[in-house]
Amino acid sequence: MSEEKKTEQFLHEKKEEEVKRQGQKRNQVITVSVAAFLTFCCCSLFFFFLLRNQELTAYRDQIFTILQPIIIGIVLAYLLNPIMVFVEIRATKVLNKYIKNEKRLKSLSRIIGIAGAWLFFAISIIILIASILPTITDSIMSMIRSFPDAVNNLLAWLNEVVEDGSELEVFLNDVIVNVSAWFQTWLKETLLPELENYIASIMSGAVAGVRLVLNIFIGVVVSVYVLTSKDTFSGQAKKMVYAFFKPAHANVIIDTVRKSHELFGGFISGKLLDSLIIGILAYIVLSIMKMPYTMLVSVIVGVTNVIPFFGPFIGAIPSFFIILLQDPMKSLYFLVFILILQQIDGNIIGPKILGNTTGISAFWIVFSTTFFGGLWGFPGMVLGVPLTAVILHIASRILGYMLKKRGIPVDTKDYIKLREIDKYTNEPIYGKSRKKQGESAS
């Protein structure tokens, strides 16, 4: 056989192998796509039946009710873990001079860390309740007692602002009079006749409150056990991952969980500290401005600030109406102050504390807060941002792995002005494609 025929046969066989390899890749892509689609459909059907089926919903609610103290304990342990680690490290440095047995040193440091974390938490709660609760109670009672006078003051203020006999004056007077009449009618015709039902609801709520207190007590005990054995639990979880997955895949899973923990822990602890600072600043400035119900408004502003993006607006609306009934002009000053405070928080305090914890854009913050808030209410609005950050992180790693496998650029900036990818070299082409460049050259 001549050299030309051998070369031709070799090229033919090479071409057949390439076609066969491309066909196998195409079949693999189709198989993976179909499997992913079927998995998505199965998961959608599963969650649909889980959420819509009454029997499954009842079982789900029953399971959550039974596991409520365990869930409370795990959440408390997760929140207290940074404080425990902080105290434990410093206790180890001090005790290391006196205790040489490593096991005993670690055990005693862990006990001191747990005790220190719970002592800090208990003192914080006691100070918070002792300083805030009486003031808030007095503010609410004062607001209830002064409601008729506040309405009259608001009417008098409107009479001063609005010209006599104008259509706006008549409209506002009608609105306020109708609202006041509706409220009085509701008190007499709805609240009082239904008082027995409300009392029964209050009694059932009291029973549920006692049950919640008991679950919190059990949760405290559970949190101590979780904090004590957190290293053991971590080791057992890693052992299970490496038992079911190959080391390469297990490493990715553990690294993803570690990154998720960083995102969640950093965001939650940072957001709580940020909200505490905002609440304290609001109290100081509102006290200087001599605003009514300063403590109540400051607590509302601080608590709602935990919610990303929407929190300031949610807290400002009820606070505005609370101040409006007492002093209309000061309510306008309050709105200006809230706008300035949120600008300071969004551009200075928040970035300093949170840094680039989540690393997601404003669009995803709005999307996650809206979507998960609609699913889970207030907890969803708080946890939606770090959860979305975790999902985007996982998706980014998967996309990066797939692009690297194909030898295609991974950085998003490389795709902003991209025209196409060369099918032979996998090099990005910007501007006009090669075909169009050749046509323009000819």
Summary of the structure (lengths in Angstrom):
residues: 442
radius of gyration: 31.4
end to end distance: 43.4
largest distance: 113.1
contacts: 1157
relative contact order: 0.05
helix: 85%
strand: 2%
